[in-house]
Amino acid sequence: MNVFATTAITWPTVTGFLGSALVFLLLGRFLASRLADSLMVALTALMAVAALATTLLPAVPPTGPALLLLGTFVLLLAVIGGGPVAALVLTLATKGTVPQGVHGGIMIERKPSTTSPQVIGRPIEVLRGGTTIGVLERLALVAALFAGYPEAIAVIVAVKGVGRFSELDSAEARERFIIGSLASLLWAAGVAAILLLARG
């Protein structure tokens, strides 16, 4: 296969797949139905996988504006797409049995404690702010990979774990933390791999 012949279609195709994934992601956010949201997340993931597969074709690495556009789409999809993907994975894992809080966390019943001012059995919200933390962790992960410093991923996971440690005393919180973090980080790393492969 002629490398120069495939180059002409490879990077526009990859960019098209990533652009389509972003459109599906935005559609999923604007549609009110949970089924529509899940379908759009699935289509987003399919477009990202197609972009990753197309990147594996032999081609001359993109340069200049093509590389900038590709990098912008990868960054947006990795950072913004991880939240809906993690939410879908969590919904599938918990089957909707864990009630959601008003601040993005989950509601759990606090166990009796001598140091806690909470009323025994009264539900409290834990893991608040997960959406914002997820965006920041995916942004940091993509930046670390783009900079050629994958060791920083360990620092990102450690900081997140230390910051959430006090909230992980219930099985529901631990499950949500582990599944959500892994889904979010794997999504960001997989999408970032598209640009890493493209750069050669």
N, C-alpha and C positions, 0 to 999 in steps of 0.2 A: 504494500500500500504506500502510495506517495505521500510523504509527510506534508508537503506543501499543498497538495490537493485537499487533504482533510482539514488543514488549518483554516481555510476559507470558510468552512461551515462549523467547525468545532466551537470556537469562542462565541460567535453569535448565537449558536444553539444553547450553549451553557448559560449565557446571559438571558436568553429567552426563557429557559426553564426557571431560572432564579426569579426573574420578573413575574412569571406566572405564579410561582409559589408565593411571592409577596401579595399579589392580587387576591389569591385564594385566602390567604391569611387575613387580609383586610375585610374581605367579604364575610368571613366567619365571625369577625368582631361585630359587624353591623347587623347581621341576621339574628333575630331574637330566639330562634329555635335551637335547643341543645343538640338535636340531630343534625341540623344544618352546620352548627359550629364544629361538631365532630367530623362531619364529612369534609368540611373545608380544611381542617387540620390534617386529615388523611390525604387529601389532594396536595396540600402543601408538602407533606413528607414525600409523597410520590414524585413531585417535581424536583425536590432536593436530591432524591436518590437518582433520578434521571440525569440531573446536572452532574452529579458525582460520577456516574457511569460514563457520561460523554467526555468528562475530563480525562478519563483513562485512554481515550483514543490518541494515537500518535499525532502530535501537532507541535508546531513551533510555539513556544510560550508567548502569550499576549504581552504587548508593551504599550506604553503611553496611555491614551484615553481608554483603550479597550481594557487595560489592566486596572485603571482607576474605576471604571464603571463596574467591572467584575468584582473588585474589592469592596465597593460600596454596597452592592447587592448582597454579597456574602456577609458583610458586617451587619446589615439590617436584618437579614433573614436569621442569622445566628442569634442575635440579641433579642429581637422582637418575637421570633417564632418559638423560642424555647418555652415561654410561659404557657401558651395554649397547648403545646405538646406535653409539657409536664402535667398540666391540669387534666388532659385527656387520659394520660397514663395513670394518674392518681384516681380518677373516676373509675377507670376499668379495674384497678387494683382493689379499691375499697367498696366497689359496687354501691356507692352512694350512702354507706352506712354511717359515715362520720359527718355530723352537722357542721356547716360552714359558719364562721363568725362574720361580723359586720366589717371587720378590718382586715380581711384576707386570711385570717387564721382558721383554726378549728376549735370547736367547743368541746371541752372535756370536763368531767367531774373531778374536782380536786380531791385527793385523798386526805384524810385527817392528818394535820400536822400541828405541832406545838408552836412553831414559829410563823405559821401562815395566818394572816388576818382574815382569810376567806371563810365564809360560812361553809360548814361541812356539807358536801353533796351539791352545793350550788355550782352550776357550770361556769367555767371561766374560759376565756379565749387565749390560746397559746399559738405560737408561730405566726404572730402578727407581722405584717410588712413583707411577707414572702415574695410578693410580686416585685417590689423594689429591690430587694436583696437578690432575687433571681436575675434581674436585668443587669445589676452591677457585677454579679459573679460571671455571667456570660460575656459581658464586655471585657472584664479582666482576663478571662480565659482566651478570648479571641485575640486580644492585644498581646498576651504572652506568646501565643502560637505565631502570630504575625511577626513578632520581634525575634523569633527563634529561641525562645526561652521557655520550653515546656515544663521545666522544673517548677516554675511559678504556680502551676496547677496545684501542687501539693500545699503551697502556702495558702492559696485561695480556699481549698477544702478545710485546712486547719483553722483558718480564721473564722470561717462559717461555723465549724463545729464548736469552737470555743465560745463564740458569741451565742449560740443556741443551747449550750450544754444544760443550763438551768431549767430549760423548758422541756427536756427530753425524759421526764420521769414517767410518762405514760406510754403504753404500747402504741396507742394511736399516733402520738406525736413522733415517736421514733420511726414508725413505719412511714409516715408522711415525709419526714425529714430525709430519710434514706432514699425512698423511691423518687421523691420530687427532685432532690439534688442530683441523683444519677441520671434521671431522664433529661434534666436541664443541661447538665454538663456534657452528656453524650451527644445531645442535639447540637450544641454549640461547637463541639470538637468535630463532629461529622461534617457540618456545613463549612467550618473553617478549613477543613481538609481540601475542599474544592479549590480554594485560592492557593493553598500550599502546593497542591499538585500542578496547578496551572503555572505557577512561577518556576516550576522545574527543580 
